[in-house]
Structures are given as C-alpha cells and as structure tokens.
Amino acid sequence: MKRYLVLFSLFVVLSLSAAGQTLDEKIREIDSYAATVAETWKGPGMAIAIVKDDRVVFAKGYGSRELGKAEPINPDTVFAIASNSKAFTTAALAILVDEKKLSWDDKVSKYLPDFKLYDPWVTSELTVRDLVTHRVGLDTFSGDLLWYEANFTPDEILSRIRYLKPVSSFRTRYGYQNLMFIAAGKVIEKASGKTWCGFITERILQPLGMNRTSCSIKDLPDNAAMPHNESGGTLRVLHRGNVDSGYSAAALNSSVNDLSKWVRTQLGKGKFEGKQIFSEAVAWQMHQPYLAQQVSEQAWRGNPTRHFSGVAMGWFVYDYHGRKVINHSGGLDGMLSYTVLIPEENTGFVVLSNSEYPAFAVMMSKIRDVMVNAPKRDWNAEAVQQANARKTAAAEQISKDDAARAANKKPTLTLSEYAGTYSDDLYGAINIAEESGRLVMRFSRSPNFVADLEHWHYDTFLIKWRPSVAYNFPRGWVTFTIGRDGKTDEMKIDQPNNDFWFYELSPKRVR
C-alpha cells in the first residue's frame, strides 16, 4: 500500500510541476528535448512550429536538408506533408458546402457518374462524406499501388477501383483510404470548375499567405528538404517521390512557417487574421467523429487516459488527459510529419521530418504532453527500445525464412520459360525478362519498380529490389504456378510490408 501511495504522490508532484510551467519554460523544455532527439537519431533533420493563442510561439529547424551537405533546416524549409494534404481537401469541400455548391450528403454519382465500386449498391449510396471518413468497406491502404510511384492518371485510378473487393460492410468498419480522397479531389473539380490545385491555391493557400506551399514536387521552391531512409542499415538520400496522381490525398509540400498559418485557421474555426476562409459551422463538422475506431488494450495501456478515438473529415480525433485532440500524420518515402490541434488549450503544432526515424512521432508526443501539462514521460527512450525490438524481430524472421528454405531444389523450368508478361485487371502488366542469366521483374506502370529475382527454391524466387525503389521493403518472394501444359500461368507476389498490398494483384500470363 505504501508503494502505491509513494507512486501516486510522485504522479501528483510531476503533474503539478508540469502544470506550473510558464509558456517560456515549456518552449525551452521542448527545444531541449528536440535537440536530444535529433542527436539520438542522427538526422538528417526536422522542423517544428507551435501555435498558442493565435500566435506562433516557437518555430525552429534542426539538422540538415540533405545528408552530407551543410544546408540547415529552418522554419521555411519545405517538406512533403503527404496525408496532411487530406485536411486541405476536406476544407475545400467545406468551402463548397458553404457556397451551397455541394452537400456533404450528396451522392458521389451526382458529380462522378462513371465512378464505380465493387458493389453496385455501395456505389449508388456513396456520399461525399463517405469519401473523406474511411468507411467505404475497403481495406486500409487498399489499391495504393495505383498511385504510389505509378504513372496512372487520377481518372485511370478511379476507373480501376471497381476491381477492389471490400473487406467489410459499408459504413461499419474503418479502412484508411487514399483512393477515396482522390475521388474527393475530382468532386471538388466538378463542383467548382477548377482544378484541385487551382482551387486549393486560390481559396486557401493565397488567402493565408502560404506562399511556399505547392501541389507538386515539380513546383518546389528553393530551400526544400530531401527525403532519406535506411537500406541495409545505411542511411541514404532518396529521389523525391512524385505522387501527382494521388494529388488530393497526399501531394502538398509545405514548411512549418506556412503550416502554422493553417493551424491558426483551424483553431480559429475557419478564420485567419479577420478573413473567414470557411464557416464556423463547417469547421465544427470537419472536427467531429463520424466513425468510431476501436482502442486496443495494448494502445490503452500505453496511453491510459485515452477512452475514444474516431474518424473525422480529413482528421482523426481522440481524448488525451481530458482534452480533445484533432490530428493527422503524413508519410511518404523519407518524409514523416504530424499536424496536431488541441482546441481547449487553444494550441496546435506541426512536426515535419526528412527521414523515417521515429523522431517526428517522439516530438509529437512530447509537445502534446507539455502543452496539456501531462506527467513527464521519456518518449524518446521508449522509441529507442521499440526500434531495437523491431530490429531483433526482423533478424529472427530472416532466420526463420532461411530455416524454412528447401535446400538444393532447382526450378521446374529454365529461366527463359518464366519470362513473359503477366497482367492483372487492377494494375495491368508486370513483365518478367531474362537478362544476363537472371530474371528481372518490371512493373509496367511504375517505372522505378524494378527487381532482380534470385532463385529461392522450387518455383519461388527472392525479390531483390533495385535502388530505384525508395521504399525499404523487407524480404519478399515471387512464386510462379505451372499449368498442365508445363508452362507458367500465374505469378504470386508475396512482399510483406505495412503499406502496399501486393496480395490484391493476381497477375496471369498473357504473353
């Protein structure tokens, strides 16, 4: 009993200590912690901006824009903000709702008559609100191979969604959907008569003075960060990923100075320095949960003050130490970010990073804790432990795979007999060629997706992605099936990862 009393007393002391901090003391604590985090993960860097009571109270960069180069990150450095773009898309829809050019509950077919999902009934019932609340019944990240590093146009992507099979009933379960936000971008274009980028620029970016924010990597200003990730344990500089085909879901690039204006607008219920960008009514609607997310027991143990989590429109919402938090993250190869709003504290912040290290998430948690006066917690130390555990698990998985490999089992056919074109209704052609005594796999609509296939056992080959592939895939395999005519008839791509579902493809031999 004494032990619990001591722990409770310590908790109270820490909480009172945090609550007693001045804003300046909070900022100094955050800045000091960010320096520690930057040193722990050794970059390349990140940028942070914090808004409190409608003013920017902190904006700073850490580290460098590119590995091995001296150019420092500052608050004007531009990063890809990826899925933080989604809130701009819903704000654009909100402006059109204000102007009565559309309604959240309009049927999508009103604007996109040719748009079809796998289930005709869902197609007929699908609303604009459904597009931006991740509840259409598709799996999380379903179909993302259509826009990631691919050259499909948005119209081509939308025409192929009909081949994606649902994994749950309509409006019953959460499934994060980039493709539905691409459809939302098309709705904006139909309702406004402008391109998505044109509308976003004219109605949001320009009125807010977000002059360093762009809709494509083709239009980046100077002072833009390069993306980085690890490959084989070595940090590398990546090419900037062109996600123009996923435009309204993930294409914006911005700086923390620009995004601080966006945060002020969101906290101001659509108002920025006297200008009403969208109404308070639609601002309220965008921040409400429309679909509940389950809080797992493991997640609750990590954050025991969280009792609910829900999907808003272009945002996620949850409770934390008695406050409502509205947030969204963004992730592309080598660029990870967070935008967070805490309305009851009249505060919000942005963290942008140019690596895939957990520094961005560590700083999100730290800043959130400091701004709500939560008990002290060393998120950085926890992240180091989790990273080490993941490395151990990955090494153990490699050992298991090696042990399961059948020794000295040759392929059924000669290498040239596996070569050919294999096609899938959803994606299209994947080409297998014999080159210099080995098989090479090329995705026809994703020019950077090239891999050498190294024989594993039987008719299974190990995927060795070439450096043109920015995503740091773990081990994966391709297995060919042999028809009764003794020729290959299908290939199965078994590529474990957390973002792209190769299992949705069923490439059959066509040539």
C-alpha positions as CSV (number, residue, x, y, z in Angstrom):
1,M,0.0,0.0,0.0
2,K,2.9,2.4,0.9
3,R,4.4,1.7,-2.5
4,Y,1.2,2.8,-4.3
5,L,0.9,5.9,-2.1
6,V,4.5,6.8,-3.0
7,L,3.9,6.3,-6.7
8,F,0.6,8.3,-6.5
9,S,2.4,11.1,-4.7
10,L,5.1,11.2,-7.3
11,F,2.5,11.3,-10.1
12,V,0.8,14.3,-8.4
13,V,4.1,16.1,-7.9
14,L,5.1,15.6,-11.5
15,S,1.6,16.7,-12.7
16,L,1.7,19.9,-10.6
17,S,5.2,20.6,-11.7
18,A,4.2,20.4,-15.3
19,A,1.0,22.5,-14.7
20,G,3.1,25.2,-13.1
21,Q,5.4,25.8,-16.1
22,T,5.2,29.1,-17.9
23,L,4.9,29.1,-21.6
24,D,8.6,30.1,-22.0
25,E,9.6,27.2,-19.7
26,K,7.5,24.8,-21.8
27,I,9.2,26.1,-25.0
28,R,12.6,25.7,-23.5
29,E,11.8,22.1,-22.5
30,I,10.5,21.3,-25.9
31,D,13.6,22.8,-27.6
32,S,16.0,21.0,-25.4
33,Y,14.2,17.7,-25.9
34,A,14.2,18.2,-29.7
35,A,18.0,18.6,-29.6
36,T,18.3,15.4,-27.7
37,V,16.0,13.6,-30.1
38,A,18.0,14.9,-33.1
39,E,21.2,13.7,-31.6
40,T,19.7,10.3,-30.8
41,W,18.5,9.5,-34.3
42,K,21.3,11.5,-36.1
43,G,19.1,13.0,-38.7
44,P,19.2,14.3,-41.1
45,G,16.6,16.7,-39.5
46,M,13.2,18.1,-38.7
47,A,11.3,21.3,-38.2
48,I,8.8,22.3,-35.6
49,A,6.3,25.1,-35.2
50,I,3.9,25.7,-32.2
51,V,0.9,28.0,-32.1
52,K,-0.6,29.2,-28.9
53,D,-3.5,31.7,-28.5
54,D,-3.4,32.6,-32.3
55,R,0.3,33.4,-32.4
56,V,3.4,31.4,-33.3
57,V,5.3,30.9,-30.1
58,F,8.0,28.6,-31.5
59,A,9.4,27.8,-34.9
60,K,12.8,26.1,-35.5
61,G,14.7,23.7,-37.7
62,Y,17.1,21.0,-36.6
63,G,19.7,19.2,-38.7
64,S,20.3,19.4,-42.5
65,R,18.2,19.4,-45.6
66,E,20.3,16.7,-47.2
67,L,22.7,14.1,-45.8
68,G,26.3,15.1,-46.2
69,K,25.5,18.7,-47.1
70,A,25.7,21.8,-44.9
71,E,22.4,23.5,-45.7
72,P,20.5,23.7,-42.5
73,I,16.8,23.2,-42.0
74,N,14.9,26.3,-40.9
75,P,11.2,27.1,-40.4
76,D,10.9,27.9,-44.1
77,T,12.3,24.6,-45.3
78,V,9.8,22.8,-47.4
79,F,8.9,19.1,-46.8
80,A,6.4,16.7,-48.4
81,I,3.4,16.7,-46.0
82,A,1.8,13.6,-47.6
83,S,-1.5,12.8,-46.0
84,N,-1.7,16.1,-44.1
85,S,-2.9,17.2,-47.5
86,K,-6.3,15.5,-46.8
87,A,-7.4,18.2,-44.4
88,F,-6.9,20.8,-47.2
89,T,-9.1,18.6,-49.4
90,T,-11.9,18.5,-46.8
91,A,-11.6,22.2,-46.2
92,A,-12.0,22.8,-50.0
93,L,-15.2,20.7,-49.8
94,A,-16.3,22.7,-46.8
95,I,-15.9,25.9,-48.7
96,L,-18.1,24.5,-51.5
97,V,-20.6,23.4,-48.8
98,D,-20.7,27.0,-47.5
99,E,-21.4,28.2,-51.1
100,K,-24.1,25.6,-51.5
101,K,-22.3,24.1,-54.5
102,L,-22.5,20.7,-52.9
103,S,-23.6,19.0,-49.7
104,W,-21.7,16.5,-47.5
105,D,-24.5,14.0,-48.1
106,D,-24.7,14.4,-51.9
107,K,-24.3,11.2,-53.7
108,V,-20.9,10.9,-55.4
109,S,-22.6,9.8,-58.5
110,K,-24.1,13.3,-58.9
111,Y,-20.6,14.5,-59.7
112,L,-18.8,11.3,-60.9
113,P,-21.4,9.3,-62.8
114,D,-18.9,6.8,-64.1
115,F,-17.3,6.1,-60.7
116,K,-17.9,2.6,-59.5
117,L,-17.0,0.4,-56.5
118,Y,-17.0,-3.4,-56.5
119,D,-20.6,-3.4,-55.0
120,P,-23.2,-1.6,-57.2
121,W,-25.3,-0.9,-54.1
122,V,-22.5,0.8,-52.3
123,T,-21.8,2.8,-55.5
124,S,-25.4,4.1,-55.5
125,E,-25.3,5.0,-51.8
126,L,-21.8,6.5,-51.6
127,T,-21.8,10.1,-50.4
128,V,-19.2,12.9,-50.4
129,R,-19.0,12.5,-46.6
130,D,-18.2,8.8,-47.1
131,L,-15.2,9.6,-49.3
132,V,-13.5,11.5,-46.5
133,T,-14.3,9.3,-43.5
134,H,-12.6,6.0,-44.4
135,R,-15.8,3.9,-44.1
136,V,-16.4,2.5,-47.6
137,G,-15.6,-1.1,-46.7
138,L,-12.2,-1.3,-48.3
139,D,-9.0,-2.4,-46.5
140,T,-6.6,0.1,-45.1
141,F,-4.3,1.3,-48.0
142,S,-6.2,-0.9,-50.5
143,G,-5.3,0.0,-54.0
144,D,-2.3,2.3,-53.1
145,L,-0.1,0.6,-55.7
146,L,-2.2,2.5,-58.3
147,W,-0.9,5.9,-57.2
148,Y,2.4,5.3,-55.4
149,E,5.3,5.8,-57.8
150,A,2.9,5.0,-60.7
151,N,2.0,6.9,-63.8
152,F,-1.7,6.3,-63.8
153,T,-3.8,9.5,-64.1
154,P,-6.4,10.1,-61.3
155,D,-9.1,9.2,-63.8
156,E,-7.4,5.9,-64.6
157,I,-7.1,5.1,-60.9
158,L,-10.7,5.8,-60.3
159,S,-11.7,3.6,-63.2
160,R,-9.9,0.7,-61.6
161,I,-11.3,0.9,-58.1
162,R,-14.2,-1.3,-59.2
163,Y,-11.8,-4.3,-59.0
164,L,-11.0,-3.8,-55.3
165,K,-13.0,-6.2,-53.2
166,P,-14.3,-4.9,-49.9
167,V,-13.3,-6.5,-46.6
168,S,-16.2,-5.2,-44.5
169,S,-19.7,-3.9,-44.9
170,F,-20.3,-0.3,-46.0
171,R,-20.0,2.2,-43.1
172,T,-19.3,-0.4,-40.5
173,R,-15.5,-0.5,-40.2
174,Y,-12.5,1.8,-40.6
175,G,-10.3,1.3,-43.6
176,Y,-7.9,4.1,-44.4
177,Q,-8.4,5.1,-48.0
178,N,-6.2,7.3,-50.2
179,L,-8.2,6.4,-53.3
180,M,-11.4,7.9,-51.9
181,F,-9.6,11.2,-51.3
182,I,-8.5,11.1,-55.0
183,A,-12.2,10.8,-55.8
184,A,-12.9,13.7,-53.4
185,G,-10.5,15.8,-55.4
186,K,-12.4,15.0,-58.6
187,V,-15.7,16.1,-56.8
188,I,-14.1,19.4,-56.0
189,E,-13.1,19.9,-59.6
190,K,-16.6,19.0,-60.9
191,A,-18.4,21.3,-58.3
192,S,-16.0,24.2,-58.6
193,G,-15.0,24.1,-62.3
194,K,-11.3,24.5,-61.2
195,T,-8.5,22.0,-60.8
196,W,-8.0,20.7,-57.2
197,C,-4.6,22.6,-57.1
198,G,-6.1,25.7,-58.5
199,F,-9.0,25.7,-56.0
200,I,-6.7,25.0,-53.0
201,T,-4.3,27.7,-54.1
202,E,-6.9,30.4,-54.8
203,R,-9.2,29.7,-51.8
204,I,-6.8,28.5,-49.1
205,L,-3.1,29.0,-49.8
206,Q,-3.2,32.5,-51.1
207,P,-5.6,34.0,-48.6
208,L,-3.4,32.5,-45.8
209,G,-0.2,33.7,-47.3
210,M,1.1,30.1,-47.6
211,N,3.4,31.2,-50.4
212,R,5.9,28.4,-50.0
213,T,3.3,25.6,-50.3
214,S,3.0,23.7,-53.6
215,C,0.8,21.0,-55.0
216,S,3.6,19.0,-56.7
217,I,7.4,18.3,-56.4
218,K,7.5,19.8,-59.9
219,D,6.9,23.3,-58.3
220,L,9.1,23.2,-55.3
221,P,10.7,26.5,-54.1
222,D,14.3,26.8,-53.0
223,N,15.2,25.5,-49.5
224,A,13.4,22.2,-49.9
225,A,14.5,19.1,-47.9
226,M,15.5,15.8,-49.5
227,P,13.9,12.6,-48.2
228,H,16.0,9.8,-46.6
229,N,15.6,6.3,-45.3
230,E,17.8,3.3,-44.3
231,S,18.6,0.5,-46.7
232,G,20.7,-2.4,-45.4
233,G,21.4,-0.4,-42.2
234,T,22.8,2.6,-44.1
235,L,21.1,6.0,-44.4
236,R,20.6,7.1,-48.0
237,V,19.3,10.1,-49.9
238,L,16.1,9.2,-51.9
239,H,14.7,10.7,-55.0
240,R,11.6,12.9,-54.3
241,G,8.6,10.8,-54.8
242,N,6.2,12.1,-57.5
243,V,2.7,11.5,-56.1
244,D,0.8,13.8,-58.5
245,S,-1.7,11.0,-59.3
246,G,-2.6,10.8,-55.6
247,Y,-2.9,14.6,-55.6
248,S,-5.8,15.4,-53.3
249,A,-4.7,12.6,-50.9
250,A,-1.0,13.3,-50.5
251,A,0.6,15.8,-52.8
252,L,1.2,19.0,-50.9
253,N,4.6,20.3,-49.9
254,S,5.0,22.9,-47.2
255,S,7.0,24.4,-44.4
256,V,6.3,24.8,-40.7
257,N,6.0,28.6,-41.1
258,D,3.3,28.1,-43.7
259,L,1.6,25.4,-41.8
260,S,1.4,27.5,-38.6
261,K,-1.0,29.7,-40.5
262,W,-3.1,26.6,-41.4
263,V,-3.1,25.6,-37.7
264,R,-4.2,29.1,-36.7
265,T,-7.0,28.9,-39.2
266,Q,-8.2,25.5,-37.9
267,L,-8.1,26.7,-34.3
268,G,-9.8,29.9,-35.4
269,K,-12.8,27.9,-36.7
270,G,-12.0,28.9,-40.3
271,K,-10.9,32.4,-39.6
272,F,-7.4,33.8,-40.2
273,E,-6.5,37.4,-39.4
274,G,-10.0,38.6,-39.9
275,K,-10.6,36.5,-43.1
276,Q,-13.2,33.8,-42.9
277,I,-11.9,31.0,-45.1
278,F,-14.7,28.6,-44.2
279,S,-17.5,29.0,-41.8
280,E,-17.6,28.0,-38.1
281,A,-20.4,25.6,-38.9
282,V,-18.4,23.5,-41.4
283,A,-15.3,23.8,-39.2
284,W,-17.2,22.2,-36.4
285,Q,-18.4,19.4,-38.7
286,M,-14.9,18.6,-40.0
287,H,-13.7,18.0,-36.4
288,Q,-16.5,15.6,-35.4
289,P,-16.1,11.8,-35.4
290,Y,-18.2,10.0,-38.0
291,L,-16.8,6.6,-37.4
292,A,-15.6,5.1,-34.1
293,Q,-12.2,3.4,-34.0
294,Q,-11.5,0.7,-31.5
295,V,-8.9,1.4,-28.9
296,S,-6.9,-1.8,-28.3
297,E,-6.0,-2.9,-24.9
298,Q,-2.3,-2.5,-25.8
299,A,-2.9,1.0,-27.0
300,W,-4.8,1.9,-23.8
301,R,-2.0,0.5,-21.6
302,G,0.4,2.8,-23.5
303,N,-2.0,5.8,-23.1
304,P,-4.5,5.0,-20.3
305,T,-6.1,8.4,-20.5
306,R,-7.4,7.7,-24.0
307,H,-11.0,6.5,-24.0
308,F,-12.2,7.1,-27.5
309,S,-10.8,7.5,-31.0
310,G,-12.7,8.5,-34.1
311,V,-12.5,9.4,-37.7
312,A,-13.4,13.0,-38.6
313,M,-13.3,14.5,-42.1
314,G,-9.7,14.8,-43.1
315,W,-8.7,14.4,-39.4
316,F,-8.7,12.0,-36.5
317,V,-9.9,12.8,-33.0
318,Y,-9.3,11.3,-29.6
319,D,-9.1,12.3,-26.0
320,Y,-5.9,12.7,-24.1
321,H,-5.7,13.8,-20.4
322,G,-9.2,15.2,-20.6
323,R,-8.6,17.2,-23.8
324,K,-9.9,16.6,-27.3
325,V,-7.0,16.2,-29.8
326,I,-7.5,16.6,-33.5
327,N,-4.6,15.4,-35.6
328,H,-3.3,13.8,-38.7
329,S,0.0,12.3,-39.8
330,G,1.7,12.2,-43.1
331,G,4.1,9.6,-44.5
332,L,5.9,9.2,-47.8
333,D,9.3,7.7,-48.5
334,G,11.8,9.6,-46.3
335,M,9.3,12.2,-45.2
336,L,7.1,11.8,-42.0
337,S,5.0,14.5,-40.3
338,Y,2.3,15.4,-37.9
339,T,-0.3,18.2,-37.6
340,V,-1.9,18.4,-34.1
341,L,-4.7,20.7,-32.8
342,I,-5.7,20.9,-29.1
343,P,-8.6,23.4,-29.1
344,E,-9.2,23.5,-25.4
345,E,-5.7,24.7,-24.9
346,N,-6.0,27.0,-28.0
347,T,-2.8,25.4,-29.2
348,G,-1.6,23.4,-32.1
349,F,1.7,22.4,-33.7
350,V,3.4,20.9,-36.7
351,V,6.4,18.5,-36.9
352,L,8.0,17.8,-40.3
353,S,10.9,15.4,-40.8
354,N,13.0,14.3,-43.7
355,S,13.8,10.7,-42.6
356,E,11.8,7.6,-41.5
357,Y,13.2,7.6,-38.0
358,P,10.6,8.0,-35.2
359,A,11.8,11.5,-34.2
360,F,8.6,13.0,-35.7
361,A,6.4,10.8,-33.5
362,V,8.5,11.3,-30.4
363,M,8.3,15.1,-30.7
364,M,4.6,15.0,-31.4
365,S,4.1,13.1,-28.2
366,K,6.5,15.3,-26.2
367,I,4.9,18.6,-27.4
368,R,1.4,17.3,-26.8
369,D,2.4,16.3,-23.3
370,V,4.0,19.6,-22.4
371,M,1.1,21.6,-23.9
372,V,-1.6,19.7,-21.9
373,N,0.6,19.5,-18.7
374,A,0.8,15.7,-18.7
375,P,3.1,13.8,-16.4
376,K,6.7,13.6,-17.7
377,R,7.4,10.6,-20.0
378,D,10.5,9.8,-22.0
379,W,9.1,9.0,-25.4
380,N,12.5,9.1,-26.9
381,A,13.8,6.3,-24.7
382,E,10.7,4.2,-25.4
383,A,11.2,4.7,-29.2
384,V,14.8,3.5,-28.9
385,Q,13.6,0.4,-27.2
386,Q,10.9,-0.2,-29.7
387,A,13.3,0.3,-32.6
388,N,15.8,-2.2,-31.1
389,A,12.9,-4.7,-30.6
390,R,11.9,-4.3,-34.3
391,K,15.4,-5.0,-35.5
392,T,15.6,-8.1,-33.3
393,A,12.2,-9.3,-34.7
394,A,13.4,-8.7,-38.3
395,A,16.6,-10.7,-37.7
396,E,14.6,-13.5,-36.2
397,Q,12.2,-13.5,-39.2
398,I,15.1,-13.8,-41.6
399,S,16.5,-16.8,-39.6
400,K,13.0,-18.5,-39.8
401,D,12.8,-17.9,-43.5
402,D,16.3,-19.3,-44.0
403,A,15.4,-22.4,-42.0
404,A,12.3,-23.0,-44.0
405,R,14.1,-22.8,-47.3
406,A,14.3,-26.2,-49.1
407,A,17.9,-26.9,-49.9
408,N,19.1,-27.8,-53.4
409,K,15.6,-27.6,-55.0
410,K,16.0,-26.4,-58.6
411,P,13.4,-24.5,-60.6
412,T,11.0,-26.6,-62.7
413,L,11.7,-24.7,-65.9
414,T,14.6,-22.9,-67.5
415,L,14.8,-19.2,-66.6
416,S,13.7,-18.1,-70.1
417,E,10.5,-20.1,-69.7
418,Y,9.4,-18.0,-66.7
419,A,9.8,-14.8,-68.8
420,G,6.7,-13.2,-70.2
421,T,4.0,-10.6,-69.5
422,Y,1.6,-11.2,-66.6
423,S,-1.4,-9.0,-66.3
424,D,-3.9,-8.1,-63.6
425,D,-7.3,-6.3,-64.0
426,L,-6.5,-3.9,-61.2
427,Y,-2.9,-2.9,-62.0
428,G,-2.1,-4.1,-65.5
429,A,1.1,-5.6,-66.9
430,I,4.1,-6.9,-64.9
431,N,6.9,-8.0,-67.1
432,I,9.4,-10.8,-66.4
433,A,12.5,-10.9,-68.6
434,E,15.7,-13.0,-68.6
435,E,18.7,-10.7,-68.5
436,S,22.3,-11.7,-68.1
437,G,21.4,-15.1,-66.7
438,R,18.8,-13.9,-64.2
439,L,15.1,-12.9,-64.1
440,V,14.2,-9.3,-63.8
441,M,10.7,-8.0,-62.8
442,R,9.4,-4.7,-64.0
443,F,6.0,-3.1,-63.2
444,S,4.8,-1.5,-66.4
445,R,3.1,1.5,-64.8
446,S,5.7,2.0,-62.1
447,P,9.0,2.7,-63.8
448,N,11.0,2.7,-60.6
449,F,9.7,-0.7,-59.5
450,V,12.4,-3.0,-60.9
451,A,13.7,-6.1,-59.1
452,D,16.1,-8.9,-59.8
453,L,14.7,-12.3,-58.9
454,E,17.1,-14.7,-57.3
455,H,16.1,-18.4,-57.1
456,W,15.0,-19.5,-53.7
457,H,13.6,-22.9,-54.1
458,Y,11.2,-24.8,-56.5
459,D,9.4,-22.1,-58.5
460,T,9.9,-19.4,-55.9
461,F,12.3,-16.5,-56.3
462,L,13.6,-14.0,-53.8
463,I,12.8,-10.3,-54.7
464,K,15.9,-8.1,-54.8
465,W,14.6,-4.6,-55.4
466,R,17.0,-2.3,-57.2
467,P,18.0,1.1,-55.7
468,S,15.4,2.9,-57.8
469,V,12.8,1.6,-55.3
470,A,12.7,4.1,-52.5
471,Y,10.5,2.0,-50.2
472,N,12.7,-0.1,-47.9
473,F,10.9,-3.4,-48.4
474,P,11.8,-6.4,-46.3
475,R,12.4,-9.8,-48.0
476,G,9.7,-10.8,-50.5
477,W,9.1,-13.6,-53.0
478,V,7.6,-14.3,-56.3
479,T,6.1,-17.8,-56.9
480,F,5.1,-19.0,-60.3
481,T,2.5,-21.6,-60.9
482,I,2.8,-24.2,-63.7
483,G,-0.2,-25.1,-65.8
484,R,-0.9,-28.6,-67.1
485,D,0.7,-27.6,-70.3
486,G,4.0,-27.3,-68.5
487,K,4.1,-23.5,-68.9
488,T,3.8,-20.8,-66.3
489,D,0.2,-19.5,-66.0
490,E,0.3,-17.1,-63.0
491,M,2.6,-15.4,-60.5
492,K,2.0,-14.6,-56.9
493,I,3.9,-11.7,-55.3
494,D,4.5,-12.2,-51.6
495,Q,6.0,-8.9,-50.4
496,P,5.5,-8.3,-46.7
497,N,5.2,-4.6,-45.8
498,N,2.9,-2.2,-43.9
499,D,1.7,0.0,-46.8
500,F,1.2,-1.7,-50.2
501,W,-0.9,-4.8,-50.7
502,F,0.7,-6.9,-53.5
503,Y,-1.8,-9.7,-52.5
504,E,-4.5,-7.6,-54.2
505,L,-2.8,-8.4,-57.5
506,S,-3.4,-11.7,-59.4
507,P,-1.2,-11.4,-62.4
508,K,-1.9,-14.1,-65.0
509,R,0.3,-14.8,-68.0
510,V,-1.0,-13.1,-71.2
511,R,2.2,-13.4,-73.3
